[in-house]
Structure formats: C-alpha cells, structure tokens
Amino acid sequence: MNTAKLKTSLGLLLLAALILSSACDNSLGFFSGIQTETVQSSNKIFVETATRDIVKLGGNYYAVTKGIYTRAAASGTWSLVSNAAFGDNYRCVGIAVVGTDLYAAIRGSDVSGAAMKGVFVTTDGSSWNLVDSAFSTTKDIQTLYSATDRLYAVVNESGSYNLYHLSGTFVDSGLASSATMATGVVKVGANYWTAQGDKVFNDSADAAAPSGSNFAGIATDGTNVYVVTAGRNVYRYNAGWSAPLALSATTTELPSGIAYVADPAATPRLVVGLSGSSKGYYEVA
C-alpha cells in the first residue's frame, strides 16, 4: 500500500454506491468498464439523491434512498420494496447482509423524528420478520453495519451514540458512549474492529491507533485492518500500525469512507470515497 490515485466524478454511478456512495471517472481501475455501459432509465430514481446503502443478497441488489429498491444483479428494472409491516411511507435508515439474511432498519415515515417500526429480516426480499421488537421498535437506530457474521446497530441515546450487536437479541457491544457515530465494523480472525471518533477498537479494547482526527471509515482484506482519517491519512494494522499514507493534496475533499474491493482478484484495491462538491475517490494500491 504505497500509492493513492485520485479519480474525479463524472456523475452518479450506482455501482459506486455499492462501495462508497461515490461516482467516478476511472480509465485504469476496477470501475473502468462502467464507463462504457448504457445508462438505464430505471436508475433515474438515484439521480440527485443520496444512496445510503447498497448490498447484494442472493441474485438481487438492494439499494436505499428513502425506501428500499431492488433489481436482479444480472440486469433489470429497479422497483420499490413494499411490505405491510413497513407502511406506505416508510423510511429505511440502514440495510446490511449477514450470511443469507438481509436486515433493514425502518422508520414509520420520512418525517423528522418518526418512530421506529423496527429492524426487520428477510431471506428472500419478500417475507420480512421483526427482530427483537423490545429493542428495535423503541431505540433511535441511526444505521446498521455487517461484520462478516454479526449485525451491528448504531443507536442515538440522549445525544450520545452507542453500538449494539445482535446475539439472539441486541446487546451492548461494550464501547463507551461517544459524541460521534461509529463509522464501521469489520471482523479479522475472531476479533471485531470498530472505528469511532478518533479511536479504533479491537473488540472493546482501544487499539491505540494514530489519528490526529476522527476516523472516516474502516475496512479489511481479511488479514489487515485499514482506516482512513478525516485528516486524509490511511493506516494499516497488522501486529502494529503502519506509517500513514497521506492522500494527495490535489483535492480539498474530505474522506467519506473506505472499502476493500477484491474484484478482480488479480488487482485488489482500497477505495477511499470523498465528500464535497466534486466528490470522487482514491484508489490505494
């Protein structure tokens, strides 16, 4: 991990949202093939709106703007997922896949402060069941994260953020309350790593990560842990923290997240998404 190449934005590309909710212009990297694709009219639901999450379950993609939209991974038209349990004007605040289960955190409407309907789970995208109703219908859930075999929920409790995970019912993950949300959870070996505020935690222990600013995201390739700071530095952990890789000063945009992409397998990449007016992403080789 020693180079970072900036790619600028051409427009909203849905596949980029699968990685970091960011669009791209990339003639060399793994997004290059997208540039030659024909624009699908069914993708217009994603124009000039934020795509919060996009995941794959079985042979289908699921994407979140306000509601949940789905289409076949191979091709097809996006359609809104409706369910009697959600209501007609529901808002999804997060989705995550754990194994063969798709979880969705649902509010009753898109009105600010709308009550939680709960966290629902499905294996087929059609039949949804409420999970731990005592917790998920009463807590102010902000988003969901998946860490290989475990579902996490970020909860706002009186202005402080707490992290819970599903183990039959939702249980506290053991981190202290924070003024900032966790920006992700990953699993390496038997351990779960979390980036929250200006700290990285290995399970509930402070991993003593160098930062200088809050962490914007966390990722793993299965062996190493990667984090990116709001101060535009990328660090790698493997039995110790690496020296920082500073992102180029050719843009003033701030990091919005980080992901490890292993497709194609011969040229895996770390991708650092950018926020701001021009957006884009860095590939870190």
PATOR-134933 format. One record per residue (C-alpha): residue number from 0; x, y, z. Coordinates in pm, whole numbers, always signed. Layout:
BEGIN
<node><k>NUM</k><x>X</x><y>Y</y><z>Z</z></node>
...
//
This chain:
BEGIN
<node><k>0</k><x>+0</x><y>+0</y><z>+0</z></node>
<node><k>1</k><x>+209</x><y>+288</y><z>-122</z></node>
<node><k>2</k><x>+25</x><y>+486</y><z>-390</z></node>
<node><k>3</k><x>-303</x><y>+675</y><z>-397</z></node>
<node><k>4</k><x>-452</x><y>+777</y><z>-730</z></node>
<node><k>5</k><x>-727</x><y>+1038</y><z>-741</z></node>
<node><k>6</k><x>-1024</x><y>+977</y><z>-972</z></node>
<node><k>7</k><x>-1277</x><y>+1256</y><z>-1021</z></node>
<node><k>8</k><x>-1652</x><y>+1236</y><z>-1055</z></node>
<node><k>9</k><x>-1841</x><y>+1217</y><z>-1385</z></node>
<node><k>10</k><x>-2185</x><y>+1163</y><z>-1232</z></node>
<node><k>11</k><x>-2389</x><y>+929</y><z>-1021</z></node>
<node><k>12</k><x>-2298</x><y>+565</y><z>-1086</z></node>
<node><k>13</k><x>-2498</x><y>+319</y><z>-887</z></node>
<node><k>14</k><x>-2223</x><y>+62</y><z>-865</z></node>
<node><k>15</k><x>-2001</x><y>+319</y><z>-699</z></node>
<node><k>16</k><x>-2262</x><y>+349</y><z>-428</z></node>
<node><k>17</k><x>-2206</x><y>-20</y><z>-362</z></node>
<node><k>18</k><x>-1859</x><y>+74</y><z>-246</z></node>
<node><k>19</k><x>-1874</x><y>+425</y><z>-103</z></node>
<node><k>20</k><x>-2176</x><y>+615</y><z>-238</z></node>
<node><k>21</k><x>-1936</x><y>+796</y><z>-472</z></node>
<node><k>22</k><x>-1914</x><y>+830</y><z>-852</z></node>
<node><k>23</k><x>-1604</x><y>+808</y><z>-1067</z></node>
<node><k>24</k><x>-1409</x><y>+863</y><z>-1385</z></node>
<node><k>25</k><x>-1155</x><y>+583</y><z>-1395</z></node>
<node><k>26</k><x>-974</x><y>+472</y><z>-1708</z></node>
<node><k>27</k><x>-735</x><y>+235</y><z>-1528</z></node>
<node><k>28</k><x>-904</x><y>+90</y><z>-1223</z></node>
<node><k>29</k><x>-1187</x><y>-150</y><z>-1148</z></node>
<node><k>30</k><x>-1463</x><y>+98</y><z>-1239</z></node>
<node><k>31</k><x>-1333</x><y>+143</y><z>-1595</z></node>
<node><k>32</k><x>-1584</x><y>-94</y><z>-1752</z></node>
<node><k>33</k><x>-1874</x><y>+108</y><z>-1615</z></node>
<node><k>34</k><x>-1780</x><y>+399</y><z>-1840</z></node>
<node><k>35</k><x>-1892</x><y>+202</y><z>-2146</z></node>
<node><k>36</k><x>-2226</x><y>+89</y><z>-2005</z></node>
<node><k>37</k><x>-2555</x><y>+217</y><z>-2140</z></node>
<node><k>38</k><x>-2743</x><y>+436</y><z>-1894</z></node>
<node><k>39</k><x>-3052</x><y>+259</y><z>-1764</z></node>
<node><k>40</k><x>-3364</x><y>+472</y><z>-1736</z></node>
<node><k>41</k><x>-3465</x><y>+274</y><z>-1429</z></node>
<node><k>42</k><x>-3164</x><y>+421</y><z>-1247</z></node>
<node><k>43</k><x>-3319</x><y>+768</y><z>-1253</z></node>
<node><k>44</k><x>-3455</x><y>+709</y><z>-904</z></node>
<node><k>45</k><x>-3095</x><y>+753</y><z>-784</z></node>
<node><k>46</k><x>-3029</x><y>+1083</y><z>-964</z></node>
<node><k>47</k><x>-2981</x><y>+1387</y><z>-737</z></node>
<node><k>48</k><x>-3039</x><y>+1186</y><z>-422</z></node>
<node><k>49</k><x>-2817</x><y>+1013</y><z>-169</z></node>
<node><k>50</k><x>-2783</x><y>+637</y><z>-187</z></node>
<node><k>51</k><x>-2731</x><y>+534</y><z>+175</z></node>
<node><k>52</k><x>-2651</x><y>+168</y><z>+123</z></node>
<node><k>53</k><x>-2644</x><y>-97</y><z>-146</z></node>
<node><k>54</k><x>-2600</x><y>-468</y><z>-80</z></node>
<node><k>55</k><x>-2638</x><y>-798</y><z>-261</z></node>
<node><k>56</k><x>-2848</x><y>-1089</y><z>-134</z></node>
<node><k>57</k><x>-2864</x><y>-1398</y><z>-350</z></node>
<node><k>58</k><x>-2921</x><y>-1288</y><z>-708</z></node>
<node><k>59</k><x>-3052</x><y>-940</y><z>-626</z></node>
<node><k>60</k><x>-2922</x><y>-596</y><z>-536</z></node>
<node><k>61</k><x>-3096</x><y>-385</y><z>-270</z></node>
<node><k>62</k><x>-3036</x><y>-9</y><z>-254</z></node>
<node><k>63</k><x>-3161</x><y>+254</y><z>-10</z></node>
<node><k>64</k><x>-3253</x><y>+613</y><z>-85</z></node>
<node><k>65</k><x>-3556</x><y>+676</y><z>+135</z></node>
<node><k>66</k><x>-3716</x><y>+341</y><z>+64</z></node>
<node><k>67</k><x>-3553</x><y>+13</y><z>-38</z></node>
<node><k>68</k><x>-3523</x><y>-59</y><z>-411</z></node>
<node><k>69</k><x>-3433</x><y>-393</y><z>-565</z></node>
<node><k>70</k><x>-3341</x><y>-542</y><z>-901</z></node>
<node><k>71</k><x>-3179</x><y>-858</y><z>-1033</z></node>
<node><k>72</k><x>-2800</x><y>-840</y><z>-1017</z></node>
<node><k>73</k><x>-2767</x><y>-952</y><z>-1378</z></node>
<node><k>74</k><x>-2996</x><y>-683</y><z>-1522</z></node>
<node><k>75</k><x>-3343</x><y>-540</y><z>-1488</z></node>
<node><k>76</k><x>-3550</x><y>-253</y><z>-1355</z></node>
<node><k>77</k><x>-3536</x><y>-114</y><z>-1003</z></node>
<node><k>78</k><x>-3859</x><y>-143</y><z>-806</z></node>
<node><k>79</k><x>-3961</x><y>-25</y><z>-459</z></node>
<node><k>80</k><x>-3978</x><y>-291</y><z>-190</z></node>
<node><k>81</k><x>-4317</x><y>-266</y><z>-21</z></node>
<node><k>82</k><x>-4434</x><y>-456</y><z>+281</z></node>
<node><k>83</k><x>-4739</x><y>-423</y><z>+500</z></node>
<node><k>84</k><x>-4518</x><y>-415</y><z>+810</z></node>
<node><k>85</k><x>-4330</x><y>-110</y><z>+676</z></node>
<node><k>86</k><x>-4631</x><y>+104</y><z>+585</z></node>
<node><k>87</k><x>-4682</x><y>+313</y><z>+271</z></node>
<node><k>88</k><x>-4448</x><y>+599</y><z>+354</z></node>
<node><k>89</k><x>-4168</x><y>+422</y><z>+537</z></node>
<node><k>90</k><x>-3806</x><y>+534</y><z>+553</z></node>
<node><k>91</k><x>-3517</x><y>+291</y><z>+569</z></node>
<node><k>92</k><x>-3219</x><y>+418</y><z>+772</z></node>
<node><k>93</k><x>-2989</x><y>+122</y><z>+702</z></node>
<node><k>94</k><x>-2958</x><y>-223</y><z>+550</z></node>
<node><k>95</k><x>-2696</x><y>-493</y><z>+598</z></node>
<node><k>96</k><x>-2642</x><y>-854</y><z>+491</z></node>
<node><k>97</k><x>-2519</x><y>-1118</y><z>+733</z></node>
<node><k>98</k><x>-2487</x><y>-1460</y><z>+571</z></node>
<node><k>99</k><x>-2817</x><y>-1533</y><z>+395</z></node>
<node><k>100</k><x>-3012</x><y>-1271</y><z>+592</z></node>
<node><k>101</k><x>-3090</x><y>-914</y><z>+485</z></node>
<node><k>102</k><x>-3167</x><y>-673</y><z>+770</z></node>
<node><k>103</k><x>-3338</x><y>-335</y><z>+737</z></node>
<node><k>104</k><x>-3392</x><y>-64</y><z>+1000</z></node>
<node><k>105</k><x>-3728</x><y>+101</y><z>+926</z></node>
<node><k>106</k><x>-3897</x><y>+419</y><z>+1046</z></node>
<node><k>107</k><x>-4270</x><y>+476</y><z>+1002</z></node>
<node><k>108</k><x>-4232</x><y>+777</y><z>+772</z></node>
<node><k>109</k><x>-3980</x><y>+1022</y><z>+630</z></node>
<node><k>110</k><x>-4090</x><y>+1294</y><z>+875</z></node>
<node><k>111</k><x>-3810</x><y>+1404</y><z>+1105</z></node>
<node><k>112</k><x>-3827</x><y>+1217</y><z>+1433</z></node>
<node><k>113</k><x>-4065</x><y>+950</y><z>+1302</z></node>
<node><k>114</k><x>-4089</x><y>+649</y><z>+1531</z></node>
<node><k>115</k><x>-3902</x><y>+329</y><z>+1459</z></node>
<node><k>116</k><x>-4102</x><y>+47</y><z>+1306</z></node>
<node><k>117</k><x>-3812</x><y>-179</y><z>+1397</z></node>
<node><k>118</k><x>-3538</x><y>-391</y><z>+1246</z></node>
<node><k>119</k><x>-3671</x><y>-649</y><z>+1001</z></node>
<node><k>120</k><x>-3504</x><y>-953</y><z>+847</z></node>
<node><k>121</k><x>-3567</x><y>-1142</y><z>+524</z></node>
<node><k>122</k><x>-3403</x><y>-1427</y><z>+335</z></node>
<node><k>123</k><x>-3585</x><y>-1366</y><z>+6</z></node>
<node><k>124</k><x>-3669</x><y>-993</y><z>-5</z></node>
<node><k>125</k><x>-4040</x><y>-1064</y><z>+18</z></node>
<node><k>126</k><x>-4120</x><y>-1207</y><z>+360</z></node>
<node><k>127</k><x>-3997</x><y>-983</y><z>+642</z></node>
<node><k>128</k><x>-3997</x><y>-1057</y><z>+1016</z></node>
<node><k>129</k><x>-3945</x><y>-817</y><z>+1307</z></node>
<node><k>130</k><x>-3625</x><y>-870</y><z>+1507</z></node>
<node><k>131</k><x>-3608</x><y>-813</y><z>+1885</z></node>
<node><k>132</k><x>-3915</x><y>-588</y><z>+1895</z></node>
<node><k>133</k><x>-3849</x><y>-469</y><z>+2252</z></node>
<node><k>134</k><x>-3523</x><y>-314</y><z>+2133</z></node>
<node><k>135</k><x>-3570</x><y>-230</y><z>+1767</z></node>
<node><k>136</k><x>-3908</x><y>-56</y><z>+1797</z></node>
<node><k>137</k><x>-3801</x><y>+168</y><z>+2086</z></node>
<node><k>138</k><x>-3439</x><y>+265</y><z>+2013</z></node>
<node><k>139</k><x>-3333</x><y>+559</y><z>+1793</z></node>
<node><k>140</k><x>-3139</x><y>+349</y><z>+1541</z></node>
<node><k>141</k><x>-2917</x><y>+550</y><z>+1307</z></node>
<node><k>142</k><x>-2776</x><y>+281</y><z>+1080</z></node>
<node><k>143</k><x>-2677</x><y>-87</y><z>+1053</z></node>
<node><k>144</k><x>-2337</x><y>-246</y><z>+988</z></node>
<node><k>145</k><x>-2239</x><y>-600</y><z>+893</z></node>
<node><k>146</k><x>-1914</x><y>-756</y><z>+1015</z></node>
<node><k>147</k><x>-1898</x><y>-1097</y><z>+845</z></node>
<node><k>148</k><x>-2120</x><y>-1295</y><z>+1082</z></node>
<node><k>149</k><x>-2258</x><y>-1025</y><z>+1310</z></node>
<node><k>150</k><x>-2512</x><y>-744</y><z>+1273</z></node>
<node><k>151</k><x>-2445</x><y>-410</y><z>+1442</z></node>
<node><k>152</k><x>-2678</x><y>-118</y><z>+1512</z></node>
<node><k>153</k><x>-2571</x><y>+237</y><z>+1594</z></node>
<node><k>154</k><x>-2814</x><y>+395</y><z>+1840</z></node>
<node><k>155</k><x>-2855</x><y>+758</y><z>+1945</z></node>
<node><k>156</k><x>-2927</x><y>+766</y><z>+2317</z></node>
<node><k>157</k><x>-2980</x><y>+1118</y><z>+2454</z></node>
<node><k>158</k><x>-2732</x><y>+1268</y><z>+2210</z></node>
<node><k>159</k><x>-2462</x><y>+1005</y><z>+2258</z></node>
<node><k>160</k><x>-2401</x><y>+713</y><z>+2024</z></node>
<node><k>161</k><x>-2380</x><y>+352</y><z>+2138</z></node>
<node><k>162</k><x>-2305</x><y>+35</y><z>+1945</z></node>
<node><k>163</k><x>-2512</x><y>-283</y><z>+1983</z></node>
<node><k>164</k><x>-2488</x><y>-619</y><z>+1810</z></node>
<node><k>165</k><x>-2740</x><y>-894</y><z>+1751</z></node>
<node><k>166</k><x>-2691</x><y>-1210</y><z>+1951</z></node>
<node><k>167</k><x>-3041</x><y>-1355</y><z>+1969</z></node>
<node><k>168</k><x>-3139</x><y>-1010</y><z>+2099</z></node>
<node><k>169</k><x>-2945</x><y>-685</y><z>+2066</z></node>
<node><k>170</k><x>-2676</x><y>-646</y><z>+2332</z></node>
<node><k>171</k><x>-2436</x><y>-364</y><z>+2414</z></node>
<node><k>172</k><x>-2103</x><y>-414</y><z>+2235</z></node>
<node><k>173</k><x>-1907</x><y>-277</y><z>+2529</z></node>
<node><k>174</k><x>-1780</x><y>+53</y><z>+2386</z></node>
<node><k>175</k><x>-1816</x><y>+373</y><z>+2582</z></node>
<node><k>176</k><x>-2080</x><y>+620</y><z>+2467</z></node>
<node><k>177</k><x>-1943</x><y>+864</y><z>+2211</z></node>
<node><k>178</k><x>-2037</x><y>+1204</y><z>+2072</z></node>
<node><k>179</k><x>-1966</x><y>+1063</y><z>+1722</z></node>
<node><k>180</k><x>-2111</x><y>+762</y><z>+1544</z></node>
<node><k>181</k><x>-1909</x><y>+452</y><z>+1471</z></node>
<node><k>182</k><x>-1817</x><y>+462</y><z>+1102</z></node>
<node><k>183</k><x>-1796</x><y>+87</y><z>+1053</z></node>
<node><k>184</k><x>-1718</x><y>-255</y><z>+1199</z></node>
<node><k>185</k><x>-1506</x><y>-532</y><z>+1042</z></node>
<node><k>186</k><x>-1403</x><y>-879</y><z>+1154</z></node>
<node><k>187</k><x>-1045</x><y>-1009</y><z>+1135</z></node>
<node><k>188</k><x>-986</x><y>-1355</y><z>+1273</z></node>
<node><k>189</k><x>-1201</x><y>-1383</y><z>+1584</z></node>
<node><k>190</k><x>-1193</x><y>-1010</y><z>+1659</z></node>
<node><k>191</k><x>-1430</x><y>-726</y><z>+1571</z></node>
<node><k>192</k><x>-1273</x><y>-390</y><z>+1493</z></node>
<node><k>193</k><x>-1463</x><y>-60</y><z>+1517</z></node>
<node><k>194</k><x>-1373</x><y>+294</y><z>+1412</z></node>
<node><k>195</k><x>-1543</x><y>+554</y><z>+1628</z></node>
<node><k>196</k><x>-1444</x><y>+915</y><z>+1678</z></node>
<node><k>197</k><x>-1065</x><y>+942</y><z>+1699</z></node>
<node><k>198</k><x>-1020</x><y>+583</y><z>+1821</z></node>
<node><k>199</k><x>-1011</x><y>+231</y><z>+1676</z></node>
<node><k>200</k><x>-1122</x><y>-55</y><z>+1898</z></node>
<node><k>201</k><x>-1021</x><y>-422</y><z>+1884</z></node>
<node><k>202</k><x>-1336</x><y>-572</y><z>+2034</z></node>
<node><k>203</k><x>-1378</x><y>-329</y><z>+2327</z></node>
<node><k>204</k><x>-1007</x><y>-255</y><z>+2377</z></node>
<node><k>205</k><x>-851</x><y>+66</y><z>+2249</z></node>
<node><k>206</k><x>-618</x><y>-35</y><z>+1963</z></node>
<node><k>207</k><x>-405</x><y>+278</y><z>+2013</z></node>
<node><k>208</k><x>-441</x><y>+388</y><z>+1651</z></node>
<node><k>209</k><x>-256</x><y>+702</y><z>+1541</z></node>
<node><k>210</k><x>-507</x><y>+955</y><z>+1417</z></node>
<node><k>211</k><x>-495</x><y>+1326</y><z>+1494</z></node>
<node><k>212</k><x>-854</x><y>+1348</y><z>+1373</z></node>
<node><k>213</k><x>-1169</x><y>+1138</y><z>+1362</z></node>
<node><k>214</k><x>-1179</x><y>+821</y><z>+1157</z></node>
<node><k>215</k><x>-1398</x><y>+837</y><z>+847</z></node>
<node><k>216</k><x>-1408</x><y>+463</y><z>+783</z></node>
<node><k>217</k><x>-1266</x><y>+115</y><z>+838</z></node>
<node><k>218</k><x>-1212</x><y>-183</y><z>+606</z></node>
<node><k>219</k><x>-1035</x><y>-519</y><z>+592</z></node>
<node><k>220</k><x>-892</x><y>-759</y><z>+337</z></node>
<node><k>221</k><x>-939</x><y>-1043</y><z>+585</z></node>
<node><k>222</k><x>-587</x><y>-1009</y><z>+727</z></node>
<node><k>223</k><x>-517</x><y>-638</y><z>+764</z></node>
<node><k>224</k><x>-730</x><y>-360</y><z>+909</z></node>
<node><k>225</k><x>-736</x><y>-33</y><z>+714</z></node>
<node><k>226</k><x>-864</x><y>+301</y><z>+840</z></node>
<node><k>227</k><x>-885</x><y>+649</y><z>+691</z></node>
<node><k>228</k><x>-893</x><y>+968</y><z>+895</z></node>
<node><k>229</k><x>-1075</x><y>+1293</y><z>+832</z></node>
<node><k>230</k><x>-722</x><y>+1434</y><z>+820</z></node>
<node><k>231</k><x>-668</x><y>+1242</y><z>+491</z></node>
<node><k>232</k><x>-433</x><y>+968</y><z>+614</z></node>
<node><k>233</k><x>-467</x><y>+594</y><z>+556</z></node>
<node><k>234</k><x>-325</x><y>+349</y><z>+813</z></node>
<node><k>235</k><x>-287</x><y>-28</y><z>+805</z></node>
<node><k>236</k><x>-280</x><y>-257</y><z>+1110</z></node>
<node><k>237</k><x>-111</x><y>-597</y><z>+1115</z></node>
<node><k>238</k><x>+51</x><y>-666</y><z>+1450</z></node>
<node><k>239</k><x>+115</x><y>-292</y><z>+1465</z></node>
<node><k>240</k><x>+20</x><y>+31</y><z>+1289</z></node>
<node><k>241</k><x>+190</x><y>+135</y><z>+965</z></node>
<node><k>242</k><x>+322</x><y>+479</y><z>+886</z></node>
<node><k>243</k><x>+49</x><y>+699</y><z>+737</z></node>
<node><k>244</k><x>-16</x><y>+716</y><z>+365</z></node>
<node><k>245</k><x>-121</x><y>+1076</y><z>+303</z></node>
<node><k>246</k><x>-378</x><y>+1132</y><z>+30</z></node>
<node><k>247</k><x>-276</x><y>+1378</y><z>-238</z></node>
<node><k>248</k><x>-337</x><y>+1748</y><z>-186</z></node>
<node><k>249</k><x>-471</x><y>+1781</y><z>-542</z></node>
<node><k>250</k><x>-823</x><y>+1793</y><z>-398</z></node>
<node><k>251</k><x>-962</x><y>+1954</y><z>-86</z></node>
<node><k>252</k><x>-1241</x><y>+1699</y><z>-48</z></node>
<node><k>253</k><x>-1252</x><y>+1506</y><z>+278</z></node>
<node><k>254</k><x>-1269</x><y>+1126</y><z>+305</z></node>
<node><k>255</k><x>-1619</x><y>+984</y><z>+347</z></node>
<node><k>256</k><x>-1531</x><y>+614</y><z>+384</z></node>
<node><k>257</k><x>-1301</x><y>+330</y><z>+285</z></node>
<node><k>258</k><x>-1363</x><y>-13</y><z>+131</z></node>
<node><k>259</k><x>-1154</x><y>-309</y><z>+17</z></node>
<node><k>260</k><x>-1251</x><y>-436</y><z>-328</z></node>
<node><k>261</k><x>-1115</x><y>-777</y><z>-434</z></node>
<node><k>262</k><x>-1275</x><y>-790</y><z>-779</z></node>
<node><k>263</k><x>-1087</x><y>-853</y><z>-998</z></node>
<node><k>264</k><x>-884</x><y>-1073</y><z>-766</z></node>
<node><k>265</k><x>-561</x><y>-1003</y><z>-955</z></node>
<node><k>266</k><x>-577</x><y>-630</y><z>-879</z></node>
<node><k>267</k><x>-748</x><y>-571</y><z>-542</z></node>
<node><k>268</k><x>-778</x><y>-210</y><z>-434</z></node>
<node><k>269</k><x>-854</x><y>+1</y><z>-133</z></node>
<node><k>270</k><x>-1100</x><y>+272</y><z>-230</z></node>
<node><k>271</k><x>-1134</x><y>+595</y><z>-31</z></node>
<node><k>272</k><x>-1450</x><y>+789</y><z>-108</z></node>
<node><k>273</k><x>-1458</x><y>+1167</y><z>-96</z></node>
<node><k>274</k><x>-1731</x><y>+1405</y><z>+14</z></node>
<node><k>275</k><x>-1793</x><y>+1757</y><z>-108</z></node>
<node><k>276</k><x>-1892</x><y>+1940</y><z>-424</z></node>
<node><k>277</k><x>-1675</x><y>+1749</y><z>-674</z></node>
<node><k>278</k><x>-1660</x><y>+1414</y><z>-493</z></node>
<node><k>279</k><x>-1471</x><y>+1119</y><z>-645</z></node>
<node><k>280</k><x>-1246</x><y>+859</y><z>-489</z></node>
<node><k>281</k><x>-888</x><y>+747</y><z>-440</z></node>
<node><k>282</k><x>-757</x><y>+405</y><z>-534</z></node>
<node><k>283</k><x>-486</x><y>+290</y><z>-296</z></node>
<node><k>284</k><x>-267</x><y>+18</y><z>-445</z></node>
//
